[in-house]
Amino acid sequence: MSLYCGNNKVAPIVGSITKYVYSPLQRSINNGKLSMPSYSINYTMDPTITDIDKYVMSYAYYESNKIISVDLSNLTDITGNRALQYAFYNCINLTSVDLSNLVSVYGQYALYYAFAGCTNLELVDLSSLTSIRESGLQYAFYGCTNLASVDISSLTSIGYYGLYYAFHGSKITTINLSNLATLTSSYALAYAFYYCKSLTSVSFNALKNFNGNYYAFYYAFSNCTSLTSIDLSCLEKIDGANAFYNAFSSCSNLVTVDLRNAEIDYSLNYVFYYAFNGCSKLENVYLNKLNRANGSSFMYYCFSGCSSLTTMTFQSLSEIKGSQALAYAFNNCTSLTSVSFPALTADSFGSYTNQFNNMLQGVSGCTVHFPAAIQSTIGSWSSVTGGFNGTNTTVLFDL
């Protein structure tokens, strides 16, 4: 059995018929790397192999400048831990990777830095991939600065750190996650598309909730400066702390965010912490069913620097019991004229009185509307009497 390379050259391996298994014979003595020929190669794996065992291709073609394409289309599963870690790391002449029949990545760190630093890589086909286990694609395509096309449209579930920094800094323009139904563990999308400055659209159609997992969108799309809208109207429940922690921060062209069906079921901390910080063109935010802000710093600096935001109505927000829940929430929202809280009652606030601290810092001429029934409850709070640290703030109990 062999691994087939370009120009009819062959690299022998040790393994079974369907699973490429670990053997120390797979390594040369050159720092664990496979010996490389002097000519360029179109790398094609033996078509009889459908799975890869642990460590088998770890560091195999590390920093080789001879690899120009990688065909792993025979693979359907990668079950081995660290199976392809650093396998094609910094292969600077690599232009395409075919993993079109890969269905699941079960091994931990299976593709850890596998293609990271491949600065000429343009196309990756993962069109059959449905599930990623713990750290499966962590840093897999990190720093692939010319990567413009990735097909992960069949993906249905992502595990712990599954896409952590996976596509950081790439040139991807669109991402289709329309079949993604489950984030099975925390940090699933953390930093996944961080600094993807060419990304213009992301599709989510099936994601209903986070199953109690933390940091689900942690910095996921931060600094995606071409992104104009995010439709997460499919999301029905946010049940993980830090869920949108800096998720869209510095997306300077983001105009619309749709979370109109998302409810909060628990006292979760830092859910929208700096979530839209620096989104200077943000005009429309739909949070129609957001019903609780009971965790600490729930919306801390959430809309800071959203200088195009003019109005905000928290239509269903009936509890704000978390310490500093909306502190600095609209910091430097220089166009903001109105904020309304129609669903609050005298029982909405718990034991804290600092929920609105500095909510309007750097904002001038904004009017804040509350129900008349809560004036006796919060009317004497220092944040309220101080106009939320805004300038020329009007506070009305007129709802």
N, C-alpha and C positions, 0 to 999 in steps of 0.2 A: 504493500500500500504506500502511496506517495502523496506528497503535496505538489501540485503542478504549478510551475511558474511560466513566465513568458519565454519565447524563443525555444520552446520544447525542452527547457531545462527542468530537472527534477531534484527536489530536496527530500531525501528519505526521512521517514518518521517511524516511531514505534507506537502501535495502537491496535485497537480492535476494529471490527468492520464498520460499526456505526458510531462509535464514540472515540474521539481523539483523547487519549489518556496520558497522564503525566509519566514521563520517564526522564531521568537525568541525562540519558543519551541524547535528548533533544537539544542540549546546550553545547555550545563550543566553550572553550576555556576563556573566551573574551568577555569577561564580566557577565556571563550568563546569556549572551546574545548568540543567535544563530550566525554562522559564517555566511557572508554575502558575496555573490559574484561581482564582477566589475561592470556588468552591463545592467541596463534598466530592466525592471521586471513588471509584468502584469501578473499580480499574485492571484492564483486560483486554487482554492482548497479542493482536495480529493472529493469528488461528488458522492462517494459512499459514506462520508462522515456527516452526521446530522447533529452531533452534540459535542461539547468540549468539556473535559474534566478540569479539575483544579490546577491552576498554575501552568497548564500546558504551554500556552503561548506567551506567558509572562515575559516581557522585555524582548520578545523574539526578534523584532526588527527595529528596535529602539534606535532612533536618530539615523536611520538609513536614508540616504538621498537617492536610492535606486528604485524604490517602489513608486510606481506611477498610478496603479489601480489595485483595488483589493476586491476580489469576488468571493464572498462567503455565502452565496445564495443558497447553498445546500443546507446550511444550518437551520434547524427548526427550534432548537433549544440550546441554552448555555446554562448548564446546571452546576458547573464547577466554580468554586470561589476563586476570585482573581484569575480566572481563566485567560483573559486577554489583557490583563493590566499592563499598561505601557507598551503593548505589543507593537504598535506603529507610532509611538510617540515621536513627535518632531520629524516625521517623514515629510520633509518640506516640498517634495515633488509629487506627492500623492494628490490626485484630483477627484477620485470617486470611490465610494464604498458601497458595495451591494450586499445588503443583509435582508433582501426582500422577502425571504421566507421564514425569517426568525419570528417565532410566535411568543416565546417567553424567555425572560432573563431571570433565572432562579438563583444563580450563584451570587453570593455577596461580593461586591466590588468586581463583578465579572468583567466590566468594561472600564474599569478605573483608569482614567487617563489614556485609554486605548488609542485614541486618535488625536489627543490634545497636541496643540502646537503645529498641526498640519496646515500651514498657512495658505496652501494652494488648493486645499480640499474645497470643492464646490457643491458636490451632490452626495447625499446619503439617503439610501432607500431602506426604510424600516416600516414599510407599508403593511406588513402582516403582524407587527408586534402588538400584542394585546396586554401583556402584564410585565411589570418590572418589580422585582423583589428588592429587599434592602440594599441600598447603595448600588444598584445594578448598573446605572449609567452615570454614576457620579464622576464629574469632570471628563466624561467620555470625549466630548468635542470642544473642550475648553480652549479658547484662544485660536479657534479655526476662523480666522478673520475674513476669509473669502467664502465661507460656507453660506450659500444663498438658498438652498433647497433641502428641506428635511421632511419626509413623509412619515408622520406618526399618527395618522388619522384613525387607525384601528385600535389605538391604546384605550383600554377600559379601566385599568387599575394601576396605581403607583404606590409602592411601598416606601418605607422609611429612607429618607435621603435618596429616593429613587432617581430624581433628575437634578440633584444638587450640582449647581454650576455646569450642567451638562452642555449648554450651548452658549456659555458666556462669551460676549464680544463678537458673535458671528454676524453675518450679513443677511440672516433669514428675514424675509419680508412678510410671510404669512405662516400661521400655525393653526392647524386644524385639530382641535381636541374635542370634536363633537361627539365622540363615543366615550369619553372619559366619564365614568360613573362613580368611581370610588377612589378616594385617597386613603389607603388602608393604614397609613401610619403618619407620624409627624414629619415635618420638613419635606413632604413629598415633592413640592414644586419650588422649594426654597432656592433662590438665586438661579432658577433654571434658565431664564432668558435675560438675565442681568446684563445691562449694557448692550443689548441687541438694538442698536440705534437705527437699523433699517426696518425693523418690525412695524408694520402698519395695521395688521388685524389679527385677532385671535378668536377662534370659535369655540364656545362651550355650549352644548345643548343638553347634556345628560347629567351633569354634576348636580346632585340634590343636596348633599351635606358632606361634612368632613369626618363624620363618625367619631367625634370627640378628640380628634388629633390636633396637636399644637403646631403653630408656625406653618400652616398649610401653604400660604402664598407669601411667605417671608422673603421680601425683596425679589419676588418672582419676576416682576417686569420693571423693576426700578431702572431709571435712566434709559428706557426705551423711548427715545425722543421723537420718533416718527409715529408712535401709536396714537390714534385719534379717538378710539372708542373701545369700551369693554362692555360686552353684554353677558352678565351673569344672572339674568332674570330666571334662569332654570334653578338657581340655588334657593332652596326653601328653608334651610336651617343652618345657622352658623353655630357650631358646638365645639369649637376649639379655641383656646386662648391664643393671643398673638396671631390670629388667623391672617389678617391683612397688614401686619407689621411692616411698614415701609414698602408695601406691595407695589405701588405705582409712583413712588416718590420720584420727583424730577422727570416725570413724563411731560415734558414741556408743551407738547401739542395735543395732549389728551383733552377732549372736549366733553365727552359724555360717558358716564358710568351708570350702568343699570343693575341695581341690586333690589329691585322693587318687591320681590317675593321673599326676601331673606328675613327670618325671625331669629331672635336670640333666646335660647331656652335656659341658660345658666348665668351665673355671675362670673363672667369671663373677663380676665385682665388684658389690657393692651390690644384689644381686638383691632382697632383702627389707628393704632399708634403711628403717627407720621404717615398714614396710608397714602395721602395725596399731596404731601408736602412738596411745594415747588411746581405743582401742575398749574402753570400760570394762565393757561387757556381754558381751564375747566369751567364749564358753564352749567351743565346739567348733571345732577346727582340724584338718582332715584333710590330712596331708602324707605319706601312706602310702608313696609311692614316691620321696620326695625322697632322693636317694642321694649327692649331693656338695655340700659347702660349701667349695669350694677357692678362691674368690675373696676378695679383701680385703673386710672389713666386710660379709660376706655377709648376716648377720642382725642387723646393728648396730641396737640399740634396736627390733628388730622388734616385740616384744609389750609395749613399755614402756607402763605404765599400764593394762594389761589386768587390771583388778582382780577380774574374775569368773573368770578362768582358774585352774583348780585343778590340772590334770595335763597333761603333755605327753610323748608318747613318739615319738621319732624312729626309727621302726621299721626303715627301710631306709638310714639315713644311715651310710655306710661310710667316708667320707673327710671330714676337716675340716682342710684344709691351708692355708686362707687366713688371712692375718694378721688378727687381731681378728674372726674369722668370726662368733662368737656373743657378742662383747663387748656388755655391757649388754642382751642379748637379752630378758631378763625383768625389766628394771628396774621396780621398784614394782608388780610383780604380787603384790599383798598377800594374795591367797587361794591362791597357788601352794603345793602341798604335795609334788609329785613331778615329777621330770624324768628320763627314761630314754633311754639310748643303747645299745640291745642289739646293734647291728650293727658297732660299732667294733672294730678290731683293732690290733695293735702297729704295723702299716704305715699307719695311717689319718692320720698327722699331719704328715708332711713335716718341714721344718726349723724351723718356728715353734713357740713354746711359749706364745703369748699368745691362743690361740683362744677361751679361756673367760674372759678378763679381765672382772671386774665383772659377770658374767652374771646374778648374783642380787642386785645392789645394790637395797636397799630391800625385800628379801624376808626374812621371818622364818620359821624352822621348816621349811624345805624339805629333802627328801631327794633326792639325785642318785644315780642308779644307773648303773654301768658294768660291762662284762664283767670278770671276774676276770683274764683274760689280759692286760689292758692296765695293770694296777696298776704294774708295774715301768717302764712307759713314761711315764705321766703322773702317777703318785702323788706325785712330789716337786715338781711344778710349783707355783709360788707361788700361782697362781690356785686350784688344787685344795686345797692345804694351808690357804689362807686362806678356804675356803668360798665362793669366787666373790664375795667381798665382801658376802655375805648375813649375816644374824644367826641363830645357832643352826643352821647348815647341817650336815646329815649327809651324808657322802660314803661310799657303799658300792660295793665291787667284788664284786657278788653275782650277776651275770648270767652 
